[in-house]
């Protein structure tokens, strides 16, 4: 875990223009087959399925021929991608700045000499982190732990929370003989009986601890042993927000009251509470700053650590670098986890006591990946250089207004448009799953790759290089598709 030395805010250097990166990006989708997936994609996927679990495949992609905001499939279809590897592509496909970083000596060394970072960190790892991941640290955070995935980021944040809470109880005492022996049998007092609280409809990953906090869909959890950890309700807001302010405030207060009741009456100590700024997999469920400030106040009051899961919301898509910056909290979260658009993973924190005192406690062979941290550094520098957070905020406003116009004509099919003033982190509900399926397939066959979430929701997750011209192409295709329903 490393301390940041950043003292100066980043500077905005140039105005964003996507042709800087992709002068040959197509102006519109290019369709080579009547259906998607096409015959070549289907054949390749059939062969792949003989050696690999590919049951969730949309289509087989050709990343060599993908460019900017357009993903190519194996049949040569070039689709405008507003799903982007489940919200994971920040700067478009085959971005020249990332290719440049990938070809650097720094990257080559990190890949071919893959270091076991906790035991043998490379000499330039501190510089890599301070110029990238730590330079982008959320307000109030100056330390980082790097991990391998979003699930791993949350798992290690949970471990940090448990070790921190037990260290407080133990104070300066050493581990007892009973603790050392009982933990080998998975029993207390050596094994913790503390718990992590999460929220209904939340998604935090698929490893065992992360899965215990995941509440989005049954299929994510079936047949997997889990921990009996508590959950609280997440507000179910009514839209448009400006027409239901009183009702939504009452709903958020109800959920906060329930949260405090759960914490106060929990038979096991709650070490931490984890929440997403937008419950992405669970249906793109939003809440207001009032609710999240309430969580911060309640957790602080009762000595519960507050973890914000920014795996999907982080790195600029919401019109802020970190979505929780929208909340204007009176004090920062205790930990913020990240992954996806940064191509790296881990969690940020500010309190040095969240770093265990003994070695080999927060540990695995890799403890992250310096090659991915190098990509994160390049991504961060490009976001800053082209002021992509502001650009995303503006195009999101334009996109939202366009969607309002389309859905006003078909209120019989669509409802609960949400994500206003939240960059391109926009979603809406369809009246049923059949309508959703028709919309997703309809836009795909016209050259747009789009994704679903929750029970009946559709979400947008374009790159940070998504401009008005891309929004116009998308809106025209969506309007045409909706008009044929």
C-alpha positions as CSV (number, residue, x, y, z in Angstrom):
1,X,0.0,0.0,0.0
2,X,1.4,3.3,-1.1
3,X,1.0,6.9,-0.1
4,X,0.3,9.5,-2.8
5,X,2.6,12.5,-3.2
6,X,0.2,14.4,-5.5
7,X,-0.1,18.0,-4.4
8,X,-1.3,19.9,-7.5
9,X,-4.6,19.5,-9.3
10,X,-4.5,18.4,-12.9
11,X,-4.6,20.9,-15.6
12,X,-7.0,20.9,-18.6
13,X,-4.7,21.2,-21.6
14,X,-6.7,20.8,-24.9
15,X,-10.2,20.7,-26.2
16,X,-11.5,17.2,-26.9
17,X,-12.0,16.0,-30.5
18,X,-12.2,12.3,-31.3
19,X,-10.6,12.7,-34.7
20,X,-7.4,13.3,-32.7
21,X,-7.5,9.6,-31.8
22,X,-9.5,8.0,-34.6
23,X,-9.4,9.9,-38.0
24,X,-10.7,6.8,-39.8
25,X,-13.5,5.9,-37.4
26,X,-16.6,5.2,-39.5
27,X,-19.3,7.9,-39.4
28,X,-22.0,5.3,-38.9
29,X,-22.4,1.5,-38.5
30,X,-21.3,-0.7,-41.3
31,X,-23.5,-3.8,-41.8
32,X,-22.2,-6.9,-43.6
33,X,-24.8,-9.5,-42.7
34,X,-28.6,-9.4,-42.4
35,X,-28.5,-10.8,-38.8
36,X,-26.2,-10.4,-35.9
37,X,-24.6,-12.6,-34.9
38,X,-23.8,-13.6,-38.5
39,X,-22.8,-17.0,-39.8
40,X,-19.1,-16.7,-39.2
41,X,-19.6,-15.4,-35.7
42,X,-22.0,-18.3,-35.0
43,X,-19.5,-20.9,-36.4
44,X,-16.6,-19.6,-34.4
45,X,-18.6,-19.4,-31.2
46,X,-19.8,-23.0,-31.8
47,X,-16.2,-24.2,-32.0
48,X,-15.2,-22.1,-29.0
49,X,-18.1,-23.6,-27.0
50,X,-16.4,-27.0,-27.2
51,X,-13.5,-25.9,-25.0
52,X,-14.8,-22.8,-23.2
53,X,-18.0,-21.8,-21.4
54,X,-19.5,-19.3,-23.9
55,X,-23.2,-19.4,-22.9
56,X,-23.3,-15.6,-22.4
57,X,-21.8,-14.7,-25.8
58,X,-23.5,-11.8,-27.7
59,X,-21.4,-12.3,-30.8
60,X,-17.7,-13.0,-31.5
61,X,-15.7,-9.8,-31.8
62,X,-12.9,-8.9,-34.1
63,X,-10.8,-6.5,-32.0
64,X,-8.1,-6.1,-34.7
65,X,-10.7,-4.3,-36.8
66,X,-12.6,-2.5,-34.0
67,X,-11.9,1.3,-33.8
68,X,-12.9,4.1,-31.5
69,X,-16.6,3.8,-30.6
70,X,-17.2,1.0,-33.1
71,X,-16.8,-2.7,-32.3
72,X,-16.4,-5.1,-35.2
73,X,-17.7,-8.7,-35.2
74,X,-16.2,-11.7,-36.9
75,X,-18.5,-11.1,-39.9
76,X,-17.3,-7.6,-40.5
77,X,-20.2,-5.7,-39.0
78,X,-19.0,-2.5,-37.3
79,X,-21.4,-1.5,-34.6
80,X,-21.6,1.7,-32.5
81,X,-20.8,0.3,-29.1
82,X,-22.7,1.9,-26.2
83,X,-22.1,-1.1,-23.9
84,X,-18.2,-1.2,-24.2
85,X,-17.3,-4.5,-22.5
86,X,-19.7,-3.9,-19.7
87,X,-18.6,-0.4,-19.1
88,X,-14.9,-1.2,-19.3
89,X,-13.6,0.7,-22.4
90,X,-12.7,4.3,-21.5
91,X,-10.9,5.5,-24.6
92,X,-12.3,3.5,-27.4
93,X,-11.0,0.5,-29.3
94,X,-7.3,0.5,-30.5
95,X,-6.7,3.9,-29.0
96,X,-3.3,5.1,-30.3
97,X,-2.2,6.5,-26.9
98,X,-2.8,3.1,-25.2
99,X,-1.1,1.3,-28.1
100,X,1.9,3.6,-27.5
101,X,1.9,2.7,-23.8
102,X,1.6,-1.0,-24.6
103,X,4.7,-0.8,-26.8
104,X,6.8,1.0,-24.2
105,X,9.8,-0.6,-22.5
106,X,8.1,0.0,-19.2
107,X,5.2,-2.2,-20.4
108,X,7.3,-4.9,-21.9
109,X,9.3,-5.3,-18.7
110,X,6.1,-5.4,-16.6
111,X,4.6,-8.1,-18.8
112,X,7.6,-10.4,-19.3
113,X,8.9,-10.1,-15.8
114,X,5.5,-10.2,-14.1
115,X,6.5,-9.3,-10.5
116,X,5.1,-10.7,-7.3
117,X,4.5,-7.1,-6.1
118,X,4.2,-7.7,-2.3
119,X,7.6,-9.5,-2.1
120,X,9.5,-8.1,-5.1
121,X,8.0,-4.8,-6.2
122,X,9.6,-3.3,-9.3
123,X,11.8,-0.2,-8.9
124,X,9.3,2.1,-10.8
125,X,6.0,0.9,-9.3
126,X,5.7,3.9,-7.0
127,X,6.2,6.2,-10.0
128,X,3.6,4.3,-12.1
129,X,1.1,4.6,-9.3
130,X,1.7,8.2,-8.5
131,X,1.5,9.3,-12.1
132,X,-1.7,7.4,-12.8
133,X,-3.9,5.6,-10.2
134,X,-2.9,7.8,-7.3
135,X,-3.0,11.0,-9.3
136,X,-6.7,10.1,-9.9
137,X,-7.4,9.3,-6.2
138,X,-10.8,10.4,-4.9
139,X,-10.8,13.4,-2.5
140,X,-9.5,12.5,0.9
141,X,-7.7,9.4,-0.3
142,X,-3.9,9.2,-0.6
143,X,-3.2,5.4,-0.4
144,X,-4.0,2.5,-2.6
145,X,-4.1,-1.3,-2.7
146,X,-3.9,-2.8,-6.1
147,X,-5.9,-6.0,-7.0
148,X,-6.7,-8.2,-10.0
149,X,-10.4,-7.5,-10.6
150,X,-13.5,-5.7,-9.3
151,X,-14.4,-8.7,-7.2
152,X,-10.9,-8.9,-5.8
153,X,-10.9,-5.1,-5.1
154,X,-14.1,-5.6,-3.0
155,X,-12.8,-8.8,-1.3
156,X,-9.6,-7.1,-0.2
157,X,-11.5,-4.0,1.0
158,X,-13.6,-6.4,3.1
159,X,-10.4,-8.0,4.5
160,X,-9.1,-4.5,5.3
161,X,-12.3,-3.7,7.2
162,X,-12.3,-6.9,9.3
163,X,-8.6,-6.5,10.2
164,X,-9.1,-2.9,11.1
165,X,-12.1,-3.6,13.3
166,X,-10.4,-6.5,15.1
167,X,-7.2,-4.4,15.6
168,X,-9.4,-1.8,17.3
169,X,-10.8,-4.4,19.7
170,X,-7.4,-6.0,20.3
171,X,-5.7,-2.6,20.6
172,X,-2.0,-3.2,21.0
173,X,-2.2,-6.8,22.1
174,X,-0.6,-9.6,20.2
175,X,-2.7,-12.5,18.8
176,X,-3.6,-14.9,21.5
177,X,-2.8,-18.6,21.4
178,X,-6.6,-19.3,21.2
179,X,-7.0,-17.1,18.2
180,X,-4.0,-18.7,16.4
181,X,-5.3,-22.2,17.0
182,X,-9.1,-21.6,16.5
183,X,-8.7,-19.9,13.2
184,X,-7.1,-23.1,11.8
185,X,-10.4,-24.8,12.4
186,X,-12.4,-21.8,11.0
187,X,-13.7,-21.0,14.4
188,X,-13.9,-17.9,16.6
189,X,-12.2,-16.1,18.2
190,X,-9.5,-16.5,15.5
191,X,-12.0,-16.5,12.6
192,X,-14.1,-13.3,12.6
193,X,-17.8,-13.4,13.2
194,X,-18.2,-9.8,12.0
195,X,-20.3,-9.1,8.9
196,X,-20.5,-6.8,5.9
197,X,-23.7,-5.0,5.2
198,X,-24.9,-4.5,1.6
199,X,-28.0,-3.3,-0.1
200,X,-30.8,-5.1,-1.9
201,X,-30.3,-5.2,-5.7
202,X,-26.6,-4.4,-5.3
203,X,-23.8,-6.2,-7.2
204,X,-20.3,-6.4,-5.9
205,X,-18.7,-9.4,-7.7
206,X,-18.7,-13.2,-7.9
207,X,-16.0,-14.4,-5.5
208,X,-17.2,-15.7,-2.2
209,X,-17.2,-12.6,0.0
210,X,-18.2,-10.3,-2.8
211,X,-21.0,-12.7,-3.8
212,X,-22.3,-12.7,-0.2
213,X,-22.9,-9.0,-0.7
214,X,-24.4,-9.3,-4.2
215,X,-28.2,-9.1,-4.3
216,X,-29.0,-8.4,-7.9
217,X,-30.1,-11.7,-9.5
218,X,-30.6,-15.2,-8.1
219,X,-28.6,-16.8,-11.0
220,X,-25.5,-15.0,-9.7
221,X,-25.7,-16.8,-6.4
222,X,-27.4,-20.2,-6.9
223,X,-25.6,-23.3,-5.5
224,X,-22.7,-21.3,-4.0
225,X,-22.2,-21.4,-0.2
226,X,-22.4,-18.0,1.3
227,X,-22.0,-15.9,4.5
228,X,-25.2,-14.9,6.4
229,X,-24.5,-11.2,6.0
230,X,-27.3,-8.6,6.4
231,X,-28.8,-6.5,3.7
232,X,-30.7,-3.2,3.8
233,X,-33.2,-1.8,1.3
234,X,-32.1,0.6,-1.4
235,X,-34.5,3.4,-2.2
236,X,-36.9,2.8,-5.2
237,X,-37.3,6.3,-6.6
238,X,-40.1,7.6,-8.7
239,X,-39.5,9.5,-12.0
240,X,-39.3,12.2,-13.1
241,X,-37.5,13.2,-9.9
242,X,-38.7,16.8,-9.9
243,X,-42.3,15.6,-9.8
244,X,-41.8,13.2,-6.8
245,X,-39.4,15.1,-4.5
246,X,-41.5,14.6,-1.3
247,X,-42.2,10.9,-2.1
248,X,-38.6,10.2,-2.9
249,X,-37.3,12.0,0.2
250,X,-39.7,9.9,2.4
251,X,-38.6,6.7,0.7
252,X,-34.9,7.5,1.3
253,X,-35.5,8.4,4.9
254,X,-37.4,5.1,5.3
255,X,-34.4,3.2,4.0
256,X,-32.0,5.2,6.2
257,X,-34.1,4.5,9.3
258,X,-34.1,0.8,8.4
259,X,-30.3,0.9,7.9
260,X,-29.7,2.3,11.3
261,X,-32.1,-0.2,12.9
262,X,-30.2,-3.1,11.3
263,X,-26.9,-1.8,12.5
264,X,-28.1,-1.1,16.0
265,X,-29.8,-4.5,16.3
266,X,-27.4,-6.7,14.4
267,X,-26.4,-9.7,16.5
268,X,-22.9,-9.6,14.9
269,X,-20.8,-6.5,14.6
270,X,-21.0,-4.9,11.2
271,X,-17.5,-4.1,10.1
272,X,-18.4,-2.2,7.0
273,X,-21.3,-1.2,4.7
274,X,-20.8,-1.3,0.9
275,X,-22.9,0.6,-1.7
276,X,-22.7,1.5,-5.4
277,X,-23.4,5.1,-6.4
278,X,-25.7,3.5,-9.1
279,X,-26.8,-0.1,-8.6
280,X,-25.7,-1.1,-12.1
281,X,-26.4,-4.8,-12.5
282,X,-29.4,-4.6,-10.3
283,X,-31.2,-2.2,-12.7
284,X,-29.3,1.1,-12.7
285,X,-31.0,2.2,-9.5
286,X,-30.2,5.8,-8.4
287,X,-30.5,7.6,-5.1
288,X,-29.9,11.2,-4.1
289,X,-27.1,12.9,-2.2
290,X,-29.4,13.0,0.8
291,X,-29.5,9.2,1.0
292,X,-25.7,8.7,0.6
293,X,-24.9,11.5,3.1
294,X,-27.3,9.7,5.5
295,X,-25.3,6.4,5.0
296,X,-22.1,8.3,5.8
297,X,-23.6,9.9,8.9
298,X,-25.0,6.6,10.2
299,X,-21.9,4.5,9.6
300,X,-19.7,7.2,11.2
301,X,-22.0,7.3,14.2
302,X,-21.9,3.6,14.8
303,X,-18.2,2.9,13.9
304,X,-19.0,1.1,10.7
305,X,-16.6,1.6,7.8
306,X,-18.2,3.0,4.6
307,X,-17.1,1.4,1.3
308,X,-18.2,2.9,-2.0
309,X,-18.0,0.4,-4.9
310,X,-17.0,2.5,-7.9
311,X,-16.0,-0.5,-10.1
312,X,-18.6,0.4,-12.7
313,X,-19.3,4.1,-11.9
314,X,-15.8,5.3,-11.6
315,X,-13.4,7.0,-14.1
316,X,-15.5,9.8,-15.6
317,X,-18.7,8.3,-17.0
318,X,-21.0,10.1,-14.6
319,X,-19.7,13.6,-15.4
320,X,-17.5,13.4,-12.3
321,X,-14.3,11.4,-12.2
322,X,-15.8,9.5,-9.3
323,X,-19.5,9.2,-9.0
324,X,-19.6,9.7,-5.3
325,X,-18.2,13.2,-5.9
326,X,-21.8,14.2,-6.9
327,X,-22.8,13.6,-3.2
328,X,-20.6,16.4,-1.7
329,X,-20.1,14.4,1.4
330,X,-19.1,16.1,4.7
331,X,-16.4,13.5,5.1
332,X,-15.1,11.0,2.5
333,X,-15.8,7.3,2.4
334,X,-13.4,5.0,4.2
335,X,-12.6,3.0,1.0
336,X,-13.4,3.4,-2.7
337,X,-13.0,0.3,-4.9
338,X,-12.4,0.6,-8.6
339,X,-11.7,-1.5,-11.8
340,X,-13.3,-1.6,-15.3
341,X,-12.5,1.7,-17.1
342,X,-9.1,1.9,-15.4
343,X,-8.2,-1.6,-16.7
344,X,-6.7,-2.1,-13.3
345,X,-8.3,-2.8,-9.9
346,X,-8.0,-2.1,-6.2
347,X,-9.2,0.3,-3.5
348,X,-8.3,3.7,-2.3
349,X,-8.2,4.8,1.3
350,X,-6.8,7.5,3.5
351,X,-6.6,6.1,7.0
352,X,-3.2,4.3,7.4
353,X,-4.7,2.0,10.0
354,X,-6.5,0.2,7.2
355,X,-3.2,-1.2,6.2
356,X,-2.5,-4.3,8.4
357,X,0.6,-4.1,10.6
358,X,1.9,-7.6,9.8
359,X,3.0,-8.8,6.4
360,X,1.3,-11.5,4.4
361,X,-2.2,-10.5,5.6
362,X,-3.4,-8.5,2.6
363,X,-1.5,-10.6,0.1
364,X,-1.5,-12.9,-2.9
365,X,1.2,-13.6,-5.5
366,X,0.5,-10.7,-7.8
367,X,-1.2,-8.0,-5.7
368,X,-2.3,-6.4,-8.8
369,X,-0.6,-6.0,-12.2
370,X,1.9,-3.3,-13.1
371,X,1.1,-3.7,-16.8
372,X,-2.6,-2.7,-16.1
373,X,-1.4,0.1,-13.8
374,X,0.6,1.4,-16.8
375,X,-2.5,1.4,-18.9
376,X,-4.4,3.1,-16.1
377,X,-1.7,5.8,-16.1
378,X,-2.1,6.3,-19.9
379,X,-5.9,6.4,-19.5
380,X,-5.7,9.0,-16.8
381,X,-3.4,11.2,-18.7
382,X,-5.6,11.2,-21.8
383,X,-8.7,11.9,-19.7
384,X,-6.9,14.9,-18.2
385,X,-5.3,16.1,-21.4
386,X,-8.6,16.2,-23.3
387,X,-10.9,17.1,-20.3
388,X,-13.0,14.0,-21.1
389,X,-15.0,14.2,-17.8
390,X,-16.4,17.6,-18.9
391,X,-17.0,16.3,-22.4
392,X,-18.9,13.3,-21.1
393,X,-21.0,15.5,-18.8
394,X,-22.0,17.7,-21.8
395,X,-22.7,14.8,-24.3
396,X,-24.7,13.1,-21.5
397,X,-26.9,16.1,-21.2
398,X,-27.5,16.1,-25.0
399,X,-28.1,12.4,-25.0
400,X,-30.6,12.6,-22.1
401,X,-32.7,15.3,-23.8
402,X,-32.8,13.2,-27.0
403,X,-34.0,10.2,-25.1
404,X,-36.7,12.3,-23.4
405,X,-38.0,13.3,-26.8
406,X,-38.1,9.7,-28.1
407,X,-39.7,8.2,-25.0
408,X,-42.3,11.0,-24.7
409,X,-43.8,9.6,-27.9
410,X,-43.9,6.0,-26.6
411,X,-44.8,6.2,-22.9
412,X,-46.7,3.0,-23.5
413,X,-43.4,1.1,-23.9
414,X,-40.9,3.0,-21.8
415,X,-40.7,4.6,-18.4
416,X,-38.4,5.8,-15.6
417,X,-35.7,7.4,-17.8
418,X,-32.9,8.2,-15.3
419,X,-29.4,9.6,-15.2
420,X,-30.1,13.3,-15.8
421,X,-27.0,15.3,-15.0
422,X,-25.1,12.1,-14.6
423,X,-23.0,12.1,-17.7
424,X,-23.7,9.1,-20.0
425,X,-24.7,6.9,-17.1
426,X,-28.3,6.7,-18.4
427,X,-30.9,4.0,-18.2
428,X,-34.6,3.4,-18.7
429,X,-37.2,0.7,-18.1
430,X,-39.2,-1.2,-20.7
431,X,-42.8,-2.3,-19.9
432,X,-41.7,-6.0,-20.0
433,X,-38.8,-8.2,-21.0
434,X,-40.2,-8.9,-24.4
435,X,-40.1,-5.2,-25.4
436,X,-36.6,-5.0,-24.0
437,X,-35.5,-8.0,-26.1
438,X,-37.1,-6.4,-29.2
439,X,-35.3,-3.1,-28.6
440,X,-31.9,-4.7,-28.0
441,X,-32.1,-7.0,-31.0
442,X,-33.6,-4.2,-33.2
443,X,-30.8,-1.7,-32.6
444,X,-28.2,-4.5,-32.9
445,X,-29.4,-5.4,-36.4
446,X,-29.2,-1.7,-37.3
447,X,-25.6,-1.5,-35.9
448,X,-25.8,-0.6,-32.2
449,X,-24.5,-2.8,-29.4
450,X,-26.4,-2.1,-26.2
451,X,-26.8,-3.8,-22.9
452,X,-29.4,-4.7,-20.3
453,X,-29.6,-4.7,-16.6
454,X,-32.0,-5.5,-13.8
455,X,-35.4,-7.1,-14.7
456,X,-36.6,-4.8,-17.5
457,X,-33.9,-2.0,-17.8
458,X,-31.6,-0.9,-20.6
459,X,-28.4,1.0,-19.7
460,X,-25.9,3.0,-21.7
461,X,-22.2,2.7,-21.1
462,X,-20.3,4.4,-24.0
463,X,-16.7,5.4,-24.0
464,X,-15.5,8.8,-22.7
465,X,-14.8,9.6,-26.4
466,X,-18.5,9.4,-27.3
467,X,-19.4,12.7,-28.9
468,X,-22.6,14.5,-30.2
469,X,-22.1,12.9,-33.6
470,X,-22.1,9.5,-32.0
471,X,-25.2,10.4,-29.9
472,X,-27.0,11.5,-33.1
473,X,-26.3,8.2,-34.8
474,X,-27.5,6.3,-31.7
475,X,-30.6,8.3,-31.2
476,X,-31.6,8.0,-34.9
477,X,-31.3,4.2,-34.8
478,X,-33.1,3.9,-31.5
479,X,-35.9,6.2,-32.7
480,X,-36.2,4.1,-35.9
481,X,-36.3,0.9,-33.9
482,X,-38.9,2.2,-31.4
483,X,-41.0,3.4,-34.2
484,X,-41.3,-0.1,-35.6
485,X,-42.5,-1.7,-32.4
